[in-house]
């Protein structure tokens, strides 16, 4: 049994969880079909049905762990998360982006019992490769719905950091991945930089010291300064500055809400004021 695209859409519109639980072949066939069409150009099938039902099945514990591992392996392969990586403005982005959401679901629903530390390191490597190589940074695509590759990638990165087996010796790599996303020579329009904040929150919850975050923020600002020194008021610099300053502003207000550490907030305030003065020549 295998569902073609139109048949799958009908099945997902009328999904019966009891049938899934009671029919292993049906369940396997449905999952195989969902994986095949995970990047469908049809936004209703892709977003409202395939992703939503993956969330129901995974969050509801309906899929056995052995099958969850199989789905994870498939999501991370070259036909899914790394499918045609490096392409821009093509439909391949939907396959990559929505595979990343399923990876995030699986990581978030594992308590460390079936994804051990060794396997998580392998997952981490693929996630970082994806975030580094993804060039299609579109948010909403007219007539095709959400691509949102960076936002979905941010969700996946947050789930990685929040996983039980995550090791804080990967802290610098995670911060580097966030920086890479902020410096992709595009101005984000659909809150991608705000979604990256949650990965920082997860690091703080895991015990990242405020001095580490403060140092990284200052280094990020320094990177902007160096880019300006090299390229002047170039379009590339301007885009990077917008993303980084929007990220810092959002981080400031988010941490002010959940973390009242004065020194950390003052560090963020300093960078916000610094770039405002530098941009507009005001004290």
C-alpha atoms as a printed R data frame, in Angstrom:
    type eleno elety resid chain resno       x      y      z
1   ATOM     1    CA   UNK     A     1   0.000  0.000  0.000
2   ATOM     2    CA   UNK     A     2   1.228  3.479 -0.890
3   ATOM     3    CA   UNK     A     3  -0.733  6.710 -1.032
4   ATOM     4    CA   UNK     A     4  -0.292  9.058 -3.965
5   ATOM     5    CA   UNK     A     5  -0.497 12.788 -3.268
6   ATOM     6    CA   UNK     A     6  -4.250 13.261 -3.775
7   ATOM     7    CA   UNK     A     7  -5.069 10.058 -1.909
8   ATOM     8    CA   UNK     A     8  -2.775 11.026  0.951
9   ATOM     9    CA   UNK     A     9  -4.483 14.393  1.243
10  ATOM    10    CA   UNK     A    10  -7.848 12.666  1.565
11  ATOM    11    CA   UNK     A    11  -6.517 10.152  4.113
12  ATOM    12    CA   UNK     A    12  -5.021 12.891  6.269
13  ATOM    13    CA   UNK     A    13  -8.205 14.942  6.112
14  ATOM    14    CA   UNK     A    14 -10.128 11.952  7.460
15  ATOM    15    CA   UNK     A    15  -7.405 10.405  9.624
16  ATOM    16    CA   UNK     A    16  -8.499  7.796 12.157
17  ATOM    17    CA   UNK     A    17  -5.981  7.342 14.977
18  ATOM    18    CA   UNK     A    18  -7.580  4.028 15.969
19  ATOM    19    CA   UNK     A    19  -6.895  2.683 12.494
20  ATOM    20    CA   UNK     A    20  -3.292  3.834 12.703
21  ATOM    21    CA   UNK     A    21  -2.845  2.134 16.075
22  ATOM    22    CA   UNK     A    22  -4.491 -1.065 14.922
23  ATOM    23    CA   UNK     A    23  -2.940 -1.436 11.466
24  ATOM    24    CA   UNK     A    24   0.853 -1.443 11.325
25  ATOM    25    CA   UNK     A    25   0.950 -1.730  7.531
26  ATOM    26    CA   UNK     A    26  -1.406  1.218  7.174
27  ATOM    27    CA   UNK     A    27   0.698  3.259  9.602
28  ATOM    28    CA   UNK     A    28   3.939  2.441  7.772
29  ATOM    29    CA   UNK     A    29   2.407  3.265  4.399
30  ATOM    30    CA   UNK     A    30   1.031  6.562  5.630
31  ATOM    31    CA   UNK     A    31   4.374  7.590  7.151
32  ATOM    32    CA   UNK     A    32   6.213  6.597  3.951
33  ATOM    33    CA   UNK     A    33   3.811  8.723  1.921
34  ATOM    34    CA   UNK     A    34   4.099 11.645  4.339
35  ATOM    35    CA   UNK     A    35   7.882 11.480  4.026
36  ATOM    36    CA   UNK     A    36   7.656 11.369  0.225
37  ATOM    37    CA   UNK     A    37   5.446 14.459  0.048
38  ATOM    38    CA   UNK     A    38   6.861 16.332  3.048
39  ATOM    39    CA   UNK     A    39   7.964 19.115  0.689
40  ATOM    40    CA   UNK     A    40   4.791 19.243 -1.388
41  ATOM    41    CA   UNK     A    41   4.087 22.513 -3.172
42  ATOM    42    CA   UNK     A    42   0.545 22.266 -1.838
43  ATOM    43    CA   UNK     A    43   0.632 24.298  1.411
44  ATOM    44    CA   UNK     A    44  -2.478 22.590  2.784
45  ATOM    45    CA   UNK     A    45  -1.027 19.114  2.323
46  ATOM    46    CA   UNK     A    46   2.466 20.093  3.446
47  ATOM    47    CA   UNK     A    47   1.765 22.381  6.386
48  ATOM    48    CA   UNK     A    48  -1.797 21.786  7.569
49  ATOM    49    CA   UNK     A    49  -1.867 18.018  7.046
50  ATOM    50    CA   UNK     A    50   1.550 16.327  6.821
51  ATOM    51    CA   UNK     A    51   3.353 18.419  9.435
52  ATOM    52    CA   UNK     A    52   0.309 18.692 11.695
53  ATOM    53    CA   UNK     A    53  -0.230 14.943 11.651
54  ATOM    54    CA   UNK     A    54   3.444 14.232 12.244
55  ATOM    55    CA   UNK     A    55   3.074 16.434 15.312
56  ATOM    56    CA   UNK     A    56  -0.008 14.516 16.466
57  ATOM    57    CA   UNK     A    57   1.627 11.131 15.934
58  ATOM    58    CA   UNK     A    58   4.951 12.049 17.529
59  ATOM    59    CA   UNK     A    59   3.659 14.200 20.392
60  ATOM    60    CA   UNK     A    60   0.975 11.609 21.108
61  ATOM    61    CA   UNK     A    61   3.483  8.771 21.379
62  ATOM    62    CA   UNK     A    62   1.670  6.815 18.668
63  ATOM    63    CA   UNK     A    63   4.817  5.999 16.679
64  ATOM    64    CA   UNK     A    64   7.094  3.382 18.322
65  ATOM    65    CA   UNK     A    65  10.664  4.413 19.140
66  ATOM    66    CA   UNK     A    66  12.163  2.121 16.491
67  ATOM    67    CA   UNK     A    67  10.094  3.844 13.814
68  ATOM    68    CA   UNK     A    68  10.884  7.249 15.238
69  ATOM    69    CA   UNK     A    69  14.577  6.515 14.748
70  ATOM    70    CA   UNK     A    70  13.903  5.479 11.169
71  ATOM    71    CA   UNK     A    71  11.992  8.718 10.515
72  ATOM    72    CA   UNK     A    72  14.833 10.712 12.086
73  ATOM    73    CA   UNK     A    73  17.411  8.996  9.864
74  ATOM    74    CA   UNK     A    74  15.339  9.723  6.784
75  ATOM    75    CA   UNK     A    75  14.719 13.354  7.723
76  ATOM    76    CA   UNK     A    76  18.456 13.934  8.062
77  ATOM    77    CA   UNK     A    77  19.462 12.330  4.767
78  ATOM    78    CA   UNK     A    78  20.286 13.881  1.401
79  ATOM    79    CA   UNK     A    79  16.735 13.400  0.160
80  ATOM    80    CA   UNK     A    80  15.285 15.497  2.964
81  ATOM    81    CA   UNK     A    81  17.177 17.945  5.231
82  ATOM    82    CA   UNK     A    82  20.093 18.160  2.781
83  ATOM    83    CA   UNK     A    83  18.008 17.812 -0.380
84  ATOM    84    CA   UNK     A    84  19.550 20.021 -3.073
85  ATOM    85    CA   UNK     A    85  21.124 22.113 -0.317
86  ATOM    86    CA   UNK     A    86  22.507 25.378 -1.659
87  ATOM    87    CA   UNK     A    87  19.690 25.986 -4.123
88  ATOM    88    CA   UNK     A    88  17.895 29.324 -3.956
89  ATOM    89    CA   UNK     A    89  14.347 30.237 -4.935
90  ATOM    90    CA   UNK     A    90  13.354 26.680 -5.853
91  ATOM    91    CA   UNK     A    91  10.747 24.361 -4.383
92  ATOM    92    CA   UNK     A    92  13.414 22.108 -2.842
93  ATOM    93    CA   UNK     A    93  13.430 24.437  0.178
94  ATOM    94    CA   UNK     A    94  10.079 23.037  1.323
95  ATOM    95    CA   UNK     A    95  11.510 19.525  1.653
96  ATOM    96    CA   UNK     A    96  14.481 20.765  3.665
97  ATOM    97    CA   UNK     A    97  12.496 23.144  5.841
98  ATOM    98    CA   UNK     A    98   9.695 20.780  6.783
99  ATOM    99    CA   UNK     A    99  12.116 17.911  7.377
100 ATOM   100    CA   UNK     A   100  13.795 20.151  9.943
101 ATOM   101    CA   UNK     A   101  10.474 20.599 11.746
102 ATOM   102    CA   UNK     A   102  10.027 16.832 12.048
103 ATOM   103    CA   UNK     A   103  13.582 16.506 13.371
104 ATOM   104    CA   UNK     A   104  12.683 19.129 15.983
105 ATOM   105    CA   UNK     A   105   9.551 17.171 16.949
106 ATOM   106    CA   UNK     A   106  11.498 13.943 17.399
107 ATOM   107    CA   UNK     A   107  14.255 15.574 19.453
108 ATOM   108    CA   UNK     A   108  11.709 17.352 21.642
109 ATOM   109    CA   UNK     A   109   9.863 14.100 22.331
110 ATOM   110    CA   UNK     A   110  12.887 12.036 23.311
111 ATOM   111    CA   UNK     A   111  13.936 11.898 26.961
112 ATOM   112    CA   UNK     A   112  17.365 10.594 26.038
113 ATOM   113    CA   UNK     A   113  16.385  6.937 25.997
114 ATOM   114    CA   UNK     A   114  16.511  6.223 22.280
115 ATOM   115    CA   UNK     A   115  18.815  8.993 21.033
116 ATOM   116    CA   UNK     A   116  22.035  8.533 22.975
117 ATOM   117    CA   UNK     A   117  24.920 10.985 23.243
118 ATOM   118    CA   UNK     A   118  26.817  9.454 20.312
119 ATOM   119    CA   UNK     A   119  23.812  9.578 17.997
120 ATOM   120    CA   UNK     A   120  23.008 13.125 19.081
121 ATOM   121    CA   UNK     A   121  26.494 14.207 18.034
122 ATOM   122    CA   UNK     A   122  25.815 12.802 14.574
123 ATOM   123    CA   UNK     A   123  22.488 14.621 14.465
124 ATOM   124    CA   UNK     A   124  24.245 17.802 15.574
125 ATOM   125    CA   UNK     A   125  26.743 17.558 12.715
126 ATOM   126    CA   UNK     A   126  23.990 17.340 10.114
127 ATOM   127    CA   UNK     A   127  22.008 20.178 11.685
128 ATOM   128    CA   UNK     A   128  25.026 22.473 11.675
129 ATOM   129    CA   UNK     A   129  25.795 21.513  8.064
130 ATOM   130    CA   UNK     A   130  22.233 22.397  7.105
131 ATOM   131    CA   UNK     A   131  22.234 25.768  8.869
132 ATOM   132    CA   UNK     A   132  25.582 26.632  7.333
133 ATOM   133    CA   UNK     A   133  24.683 25.657  3.758
134 ATOM   134    CA   UNK     A   134  21.047 26.771  3.534
135 ATOM   135    CA   UNK     A   135  20.838 29.693  1.117
136 ATOM   136    CA   UNK     A   136  17.108 29.871  0.478
137 ATOM   137    CA   UNK     A   137  16.057 32.142  3.311
138 ATOM   138    CA   UNK     A   138  12.571 33.019  2.087
139 ATOM   139    CA   UNK     A   139   9.811 33.211  4.665
140 ATOM   140    CA   UNK     A   140   6.388 33.208  3.049
141 ATOM   141    CA   UNK     A   141   6.225 32.244 -0.628
142 ATOM   142    CA   UNK     A   142   3.225 33.540 -2.575
143 ATOM   143    CA   UNK     A   143   0.840 30.741 -3.639
144 ATOM   144    CA   UNK     A   144   2.983 28.107 -1.929
145 ATOM   145    CA   UNK     A   145   2.914 29.108  1.723
146 ATOM   146    CA   UNK     A   146   5.642 29.068  4.314
147 ATOM   147    CA   UNK     A   147   9.173 28.032  3.450
148 ATOM   148    CA   UNK     A   148  10.664 29.628  6.592
149 ATOM   149    CA   UNK     A   149  13.864 27.592  6.424
150 ATOM   150    CA   UNK     A   150  15.789 29.631  8.989
151 ATOM   151    CA   UNK     A   151  12.886 29.805 11.443
152 ATOM   152    CA   UNK     A   152  12.340 26.050 11.206
153 ATOM   153    CA   UNK     A   153  16.090 25.517 11.445
154 ATOM   154    CA   UNK     A   154  16.073 27.619 14.607
155 ATOM   155    CA   UNK     A   155  13.358 25.368 16.066
156 ATOM   156    CA   UNK     A   156  15.496 22.341 15.248
157 ATOM   157    CA   UNK     A   157  18.567 23.942 16.838
158 ATOM   158    CA   UNK     A   158  16.581 24.765 19.987
159 ATOM   159    CA   UNK     A   159  15.341 21.172 20.232
160 ATOM   160    CA   UNK     A   160  18.930 19.964 19.892
161 ATOM   161    CA   UNK     A   161  20.141 22.198 22.740
162 ATOM   162    CA   UNK     A   162  17.172 21.183 24.898
163 ATOM   163    CA   UNK     A   163  17.775 17.453 24.402
164 ATOM   164    CA   UNK     A   164  18.691 15.421 27.469
165 ATOM   165    CA   UNK     A   165  21.953 14.221 25.882
166 ATOM   166    CA   UNK     A   166  23.164 17.642 24.724
167 ATOM   167    CA   UNK     A   167  26.639 18.446 25.992
168 ATOM   168    CA   UNK     A   168  27.615 22.014 26.812
169 ATOM   169    CA   UNK     A   169  31.024 21.543 25.202
170 ATOM   170    CA   UNK     A   170  29.070 22.217 21.980
171 ATOM   171    CA   UNK     A   171  28.143 25.686 23.225
172 ATOM   172    CA   UNK     A   172  30.541 27.562 20.942
173 ATOM   173    CA   UNK     A   173  29.323 25.594 17.915
174 ATOM   174    CA   UNK     A   174  25.696 26.493 18.644
175 ATOM   175    CA   UNK     A   175  26.516 30.193 18.998
176 ATOM   176    CA   UNK     A   176  28.478 30.019 15.750
177 ATOM   177    CA   UNK     A   177  25.468 28.455 14.014
178 ATOM   178    CA   UNK     A   178  23.262 31.306 15.230
179 ATOM   179    CA   UNK     A   179  25.799 33.846 14.008
180 ATOM   180    CA   UNK     A   180  25.920 32.134 10.614
181 ATOM   181    CA   UNK     A   181  22.144 32.444 10.314
182 ATOM   182    CA   UNK     A   182  22.259 36.129 11.180
183 ATOM   183    CA   UNK     A   183  24.928 36.882  8.558
184 ATOM   184    CA   UNK     A   184  23.404 35.283  5.451
185 ATOM   185    CA   UNK     A   185  23.331 38.504  3.405
186 ATOM   186    CA   UNK     A   186  19.570 38.875  3.588
187 ATOM   187    CA   UNK     A   187  17.212 40.949  5.709
188 ATOM   188    CA   UNK     A   188  14.746 38.656  7.444
189 ATOM   189    CA   UNK     A   189  11.126 39.704  7.109
190 ATOM   190    CA   UNK     A   190   9.229 36.963  8.910
191 ATOM   191    CA   UNK     A   191  10.701 36.967 12.440
192 ATOM   192    CA   UNK     A   192  13.485 34.493 11.718
193 ATOM   193    CA   UNK     A   193  15.923 36.356 13.957
194 ATOM   194    CA   UNK     A   194  13.387 36.191 16.782
195 ATOM   195    CA   UNK     A   195  13.065 32.404 16.477
196 ATOM   196    CA   UNK     A   196  16.837 32.118 16.972
197 ATOM   197    CA   UNK     A   197  16.385 33.676 20.425
198 ATOM   198    CA   UNK     A   198  14.916 30.424 21.730
199 ATOM   199    CA   UNK     A   199  18.183 28.577 21.101
200 ATOM   200    CA   UNK     A   200  19.940 31.177 23.284
201 ATOM   201    CA   UNK     A   201  17.297 30.680 25.975
202 ATOM   202    CA   UNK     A   202  17.862 26.925 25.838
203 ATOM   203    CA   UNK     A   203  21.599 27.453 26.288
204 ATOM   204    CA   UNK     A   204  20.965 29.648 29.334
205 ATOM   205    CA   UNK     A   205  18.633 27.015 30.773
206 ATOM   206    CA   UNK     A   206  21.412 24.476 30.247
207 ATOM   207    CA   UNK     A   207  23.787 26.566 32.328
208 ATOM   208    CA   UNK     A   208  25.546 28.876 29.893
209 ATOM   209    CA   UNK     A   209  27.239 31.574 31.973
210 ATOM   210    CA   UNK     A   210  26.186 35.145 31.324
211 ATOM   211    CA   UNK     A   211  29.818 36.122 30.678
212 ATOM   212    CA   UNK     A   212  29.904 33.708 27.748
213 ATOM   213    CA   UNK     A   213  26.785 35.253 26.238
214 ATOM   214    CA   UNK     A   214  28.056 38.783 26.841
215 ATOM   215    CA   UNK     A   215  31.374 37.957 25.192
216 ATOM   216    CA   UNK     A   216  29.592 36.446 22.197
217 ATOM   217    CA   UNK     A   217  27.352 39.504 21.797
218 ATOM   218    CA   UNK     A   218  30.400 41.775 21.861
219 ATOM   219    CA   UNK     A   219  32.167 39.551 19.321
220 ATOM   220    CA   UNK     A   220  29.087 39.674 17.089
221 ATOM   221    CA   UNK     A   221  29.190 43.464 17.233
222 ATOM   222    CA   UNK     A   222  32.910 43.383 16.504
223 ATOM   223    CA   UNK     A   223  32.274 41.196 13.446
224 ATOM   224    CA   UNK     A   224  29.868 43.862 12.162
225 ATOM   225    CA   UNK     A   225  32.478 46.557 12.703
226 ATOM   226    CA   UNK     A   226  35.075 44.563 10.769
227 ATOM   227    CA   UNK     A   227  32.645 44.025  7.901
228 ATOM   228    CA   UNK     A   228  31.991 47.743  7.752
229 ATOM   229    CA   UNK     A   229  35.717 48.478  7.746
230 ATOM   230    CA   UNK     A   230  36.196 46.137  4.778
231 ATOM   231    CA   UNK     A   231  33.094 46.882  2.710
232 ATOM   232    CA   UNK     A   232  31.942 50.269  3.973
233 ATOM   233    CA   UNK     A   233  28.218 50.992  3.775
234 ATOM   234    CA   UNK     A   234  27.657 48.042  1.474
235 ATOM   235    CA   UNK     A   235  24.345 46.267  1.057
236 ATOM   236    CA   UNK     A   236  25.850 43.181  2.676
237 ATOM   237    CA   UNK     A   237  26.898 45.139  5.762
238 ATOM   238    CA   UNK     A   238  23.538 46.899  5.951
239 ATOM   239    CA   UNK     A   239  21.668 43.583  5.884
240 ATOM   240    CA   UNK     A   240  23.924 42.061  8.523
241 ATOM   241    CA   UNK     A   241  23.518 45.105 10.752
242 ATOM   242    CA   UNK     A   242  19.726 44.969 10.555
243 ATOM   243    CA   UNK     A   243  19.607 41.282 11.456
244 ATOM   244    CA   UNK     A   244  22.123 41.515 14.275
245 ATOM   245    CA   UNK     A   245  20.648 44.641 15.861
246 ATOM   246    CA   UNK     A   246  17.101 43.271 15.592
247 ATOM   247    CA   UNK     A   247  18.332 40.062 17.208
248 ATOM   248    CA   UNK     A   248  20.008 41.947 20.074
249 ATOM   249    CA   UNK     A   249  16.939 44.145 20.645
250 ATOM   250    CA   UNK     A   250  14.653 41.110 20.762
251 ATOM   251    CA   UNK     A   251  17.054 39.276 23.058
252 ATOM   252    CA   UNK     A   252  17.149 42.298 25.379
253 ATOM   253    CA   UNK     A   253  13.392 42.428 25.849
254 ATOM   254    CA   UNK     A   254  13.052 38.659 26.088
255 ATOM   255    CA   UNK     A   255  15.730 38.395 28.777
256 ATOM   256    CA   UNK     A   256  14.326 41.418 30.583
257 ATOM   257    CA   UNK     A   257  11.094 39.460 30.852
258 ATOM   258    CA   UNK     A   258  12.576 36.154 32.018
259 ATOM   259    CA   UNK     A   259  15.986 37.110 33.429
260 ATOM   260    CA   UNK     A   260  16.565 40.333 35.325
261 ATOM   261    CA   UNK     A   261  20.380 40.071 35.430
262 ATOM   262    CA   UNK     A   262  21.466 43.708 35.380
263 ATOM   263    CA   UNK     A   263  24.943 43.200 33.941
264 ATOM   264    CA   UNK     A   264  23.667 41.134 31.019
265 ATOM   265    CA   UNK     A   265  20.907 43.615 30.203
266 ATOM   266    CA   UNK     A   266  23.363 46.517 30.381
267 ATOM   267    CA   UNK     A   267  25.637 44.722 27.927
268 ATOM   268    CA   UNK     A   268  22.774 44.367 25.462
269 ATOM   269    CA   UNK     A   269  21.701 47.978 26.012
270 ATOM   270    CA   UNK     A   270  25.231 49.143 25.287
271 ATOM   271    CA   UNK     A   271  25.317 47.386 21.911
272 ATOM   272    CA   UNK     A   272  21.857 48.665 20.985
273 ATOM   273    CA   UNK     A   273  22.846 52.262 21.767
274 ATOM   274    CA   UNK     A   274  26.239 51.840 20.089
275 ATOM   275    CA   UNK     A   275  24.735 50.855 16.747
276 ATOM   276    CA   UNK     A   276  22.034 53.491 16.976
277 ATOM   277    CA   UNK     A   277  24.621 56.217 17.530
278 ATOM   278    CA   UNK     A   278  26.877 54.841 14.814
279 ATOM   279    CA   UNK     A   279  24.029 54.648 12.328
280 ATOM   280    CA   UNK     A   280  22.433 58.015 13.059
281 ATOM   281    CA   UNK     A   281  25.223 60.016 14.664
282 ATOM   282    CA   UNK     A   282  23.283 60.707 17.856
283 ATOM   283    CA   UNK     A   283  24.534 60.516 21.429
